[in-house]
């Protein structure tokens, strides 16, 4: 039962991340002092995805620790697919959709590697308890 609830929580956060991503992108583009549309991937899309995935990773850290090989990829796949479907539905060209999916996967890889290294895996320098 606990596994089902955690799975639903991860899926819910992944679906909500699509909306958070769009809102973060709008806030990012209105607050930066440089032309972020010149190199849209590096200056606008990727930073907003890193912020959203970082926030959700921080919120779901305890869930990820339970079954990291299940919940982390589940979040990444659901978020990427849901965002791709949303962008495709809005009529965006394929390369724009691919840009968002790649940025989501880069942000997930970055945050999940950090969480896996410093939170999920036990510290190898600490003596094991009997």
C-alpha positions in Angstrom: 0.0 0.0 0.0 2.8 2.4 0.9 4.5 1.7 -2.5 1.3 2.6 -4.3 0.9 5.8 -2.4 4.5 6.8 -3.1 4.1 6.0 -6.8 1.0 8.1 -6.9 2.8 11.0 -5.1 5.7 10.8 -7.6 3.3 10.8 -10.6 1.3 13.7 -9.1 4.5 15.8 -8.6 5.7 14.9 -12.1 2.4 16.1 -13.6 2.4 19.2 -11.5 6.0 19.9 -12.6 4.7 20.6 -16.1 2.7 23.5 -14.8 5.5 24.6 -12.5 7.9 24.5 -15.4 5.8 26.8 -17.5 5.3 29.2 -14.6 9.1 29.2 -13.8 9.9 29.8 -17.5 7.6 32.9 -17.5 9.1 34.2 -14.3 12.6 33.5 -15.5 12.1 35.3 -18.8 10.6 38.4 -17.1 13.3 38.7 -14.4 16.6 38.1 -16.2 18.5 41.2 -17.3 19.8 39.8 -20.5 18.3 38.5 -23.7 17.5 34.9 -22.7 15.8 34.3 -26.1 19.1 34.5 -28.0 20.2 31.0 -26.9 16.9 29.7 -25.6 18.1 26.3 -24.5 21.0 27.4 -22.3 19.6 30.7 -21.1 16.0 29.9 -20.5 14.8 26.3 -20.8 17.6 24.5 -18.9 17.7 26.9 -16.0 13.9 26.7 -15.4 14.0 22.9 -15.6 16.9 22.8 -13.1 14.9 24.9 -10.7 11.7 22.8 -11.0 13.4 19.5 -10.8 15.5 20.7 -7.9 12.4 21.8 -6.0 10.6 18.6 -6.5 13.7 16.5 -5.7 14.0 18.3 -2.4 10.3 17.7 -1.6 10.4 14.0 -2.6 13.8 13.1 -1.1 12.3 10.8 1.5 10.2 9.1 -1.1 13.2 8.6 -3.4 15.2 7.1 -0.6 12.7 4.2 -0.3 13.1 2.9 -3.8 15.4 5.1 -5.8 15.6 2.9 -8.8 11.9 3.0 -9.2 10.8 6.5 -8.2 13.5 8.6 -9.7 13.1 7.2 -13.3 9.3 7.2 -12.8 9.4 11.0 -12.1 11.7 11.7 -15.0 9.7 9.7 -17.5 6.3 10.9 -16.4 7.5 14.6 -16.4 9.2 14.3 -19.8 6.3 12.5 -21.4 3.6 14.8 -19.9 5.6 17.9 -20.9 6.1 16.6 -24.4 2.4 15.8 -24.8 1.5 19.3 -23.5 3.9 21.0 -25.9 2.8 18.9 -28.8 -0.9 19.6 -28.0 -0.1 23.3 -28.1 1.3 23.0 -31.6 5.1 23.3 -30.9 7.5 22.0 -33.5 9.2 18.7 -32.8 12.6 20.3 -32.1 11.1 22.6 -29.4 9.5 19.5 -27.8 12.8 17.6 -28.0 14.6 20.6 -26.4 12.3 20.5 -23.4 12.6 16.8 -23.1 16.4 16.9 -23.2 16.5 19.7 -20.7 14.3 17.7 -18.3 16.5 14.7 -18.6 19.6 16.8 -18.0 18.1 18.4 -14.9 16.9 15.0 -13.6 20.3 13.5 -14.2 22.0 16.3 -12.3 19.7 16.3 -9.3 19.3 12.6 -9.1 23.0 12.0 -9.2 23.5 14.5 -6.3 20.7 12.9 -4.3 22.0 9.4 -5.0 25.5 10.3 -4.0 24.9 12.3 -0.9 21.5 11.1 0.5 20.4 7.7 -0.9 23.7 5.7 -0.8 25.1 5.1 2.7 28.4 6.7 3.6 31.2 4.3 2.9 33.5 5.9 5.5 31.2 5.2 8.4 31.7 1.8 10.1 28.8 -0.5 9.6 26.7 -1.4 12.6 26.6 -5.0 13.7 
